[in-house]
Amino acid sequence: MKRYRAEPLIRPDLQAHIYSADLLTNVRNLRTFCPARTKFCAAVKANAYGHGIGEIVGILKNHVDAFAVATFYEAMHIEPIAGGKPILILEPVNPSYTAEQITLCARYGFHCELSSLEGLEYVNSVLKNSSLRIPLHLNVETGMGRCGLEERICRTVLERLPDSPNVMLAGVMTHFATADEEDLSYAYEQLLRFEKFLERHRLKGRNDILIHACNSAGTLKIPQAHYDMVRCGISMYGYYSRPMKNPPVPLTPVLKLQAPITQIKTVPAGQSVGYGRSFVTTRDTVAAIIYLGYADGYRRCFSNRAKMKIGEAVVPVIGRVCMDQVILDVTDVPNAALGQMVTVIDNRHDSPCGAYGLAQLADTICYEILTMIHAHVSRIVH
Ligand SMILES: *Cc1c(COP(=O)(O)O)cnc(C)c1O
């Protein structure tokens, strides 16, 4: 059978500009905020939070100590370009991995999360006739209520490790549920539980394992939980998990998304614009069309609400956001021209089209706005 397989489609007209100097400054600022011995693990899952995983790993590989990805597949994807830095797979090892995948994890030295006894038994059974070993990070459930392993089972895992020659304990970790909230009392409870666990099992101060707990919010707000490594995602890309008044570390957004004006036309007063006639002009209106829409990650709920920027001029989105088009009112920007680039997502926190503002319009968090930027948007590194 003849098979047809196209190269992945890229849209050169849709441009996510990635400012590497800002990314590196964010990383440096975050690292300076942590003790010198604390390693920095860069979370590059979800296409590096929409920034382009290949580009981001390329920029960071000599500036971070490790990368964290969600899945085995992302680990395989970045392994050739990660400069030999350890790659931590956040999805716990489990029997849905094929034996071949487990073997590859060991070959490439991927650090795998362990969150079940079944996971340990599975790794042991796959590798038992080999000399391969997988570095495992025990994920302790302290209150996140997701994939952590209950303490009593952690104990069983720790007891079985000496009889598991194909794994080595490389780390012990937990994850905060509320580190981004104003009220940190629950996060402190989690930290206390984690501390007690580490003490009970004499895991602290061992130089053969990495203890880690903090995501970005934890890194910024719970310095006593920095331990041996922090796992930062959103902060590296220039955002606090949610807008923060007096941030302890300055961060600058790394990405600016732009698309060109592809059509300009005059719409007489009193005429509707777009699907559902949700916008009716109240004046003779100069409308500009941008070929970007919800299929590219620009949410439909931005219809009639969001703004974009042409140069420094702020222009409103009018009518419904379509699958691949948006209509702008550029009446007040007389020099708007065909082919001119419009800023869709700005790289400034206080911009009317910054990711925080867009997140607010969509009743979500900036993470979702960024990760929804489609993979076919071209990433241009500066
Ligand atoms: C995604 C993730 C992180 C990074 O979170 P940010 O809030 O983006 O810093 C850290 N740890 C784990 C387990 C994660 O899944």
The ligand as an SDF file (V2000), in Angstrom:
LIG
                    3D

 15 15  0  0  0  0  0  0  0  0999 V2000
    4.5040   21.2290   35.2340 C   0  0  0  0  0  0  0  0  0  0  0  0
    5.1660   20.8590   36.4940 C   0  0  0  0  0  0  0  0  0  0  0  0
    6.0700   21.7330   37.0940 C   0  0  0  0  0  0  0  0  0  0  0  0
    6.3000   23.1520   36.6040 C   0  0  0  0  0  0  0  0  0  0  0  0
    5.2030   23.9380   36.9960 O   0  0  0  0  0  0  0  0  0  0  0  0
    5.2070   25.5390   36.8240 P   0  0  0  0  0  0  0  0  0  0  0  0
    4.0640   26.0040   37.6380 O   0  0  0  0  0  0  0  0  0  0  0  0
    5.0140   25.8170   35.3880 O   0  0  0  0  0  0  0  0  0  0  0  0
    6.5300   26.0180   37.3160 O   0  0  0  0  0  0  0  0  0  0  0  0
    6.7470   21.2850   38.2220 C   0  0  0  0  0  0  0  0  0  0  0  0
    6.5200   20.0470   38.7320 N   0  0  0  0  0  0  0  0  0  0  0  0
    5.6400   19.1950   38.1890 C   0  0  0  0  0  0  0  0  0  0  0  0
    5.4310   17.8560   38.7910 C   0  0  0  0  0  0  0  0  0  0  0  0
    4.9130   19.5700   37.0630 C   0  0  0  0  0  0  0  0  0  0  0  0
    4.0100   18.7360   36.5480 O   0  0  0  0  0  0  0  0  0  0  0  0
  1  2  1  0
  2  3  1  0
  2 14  2  0
  3  4  1  0
  3 10  2  0
  4  5  1  0
  5  6  1  0
  6  7  2  0
  6  8  1  0
  6  9  1  0
 10 11  1  0
 11 12  2  0
 12 13  1  0
 12 14  1  0
 14 15  1  0
M  END
$$$$
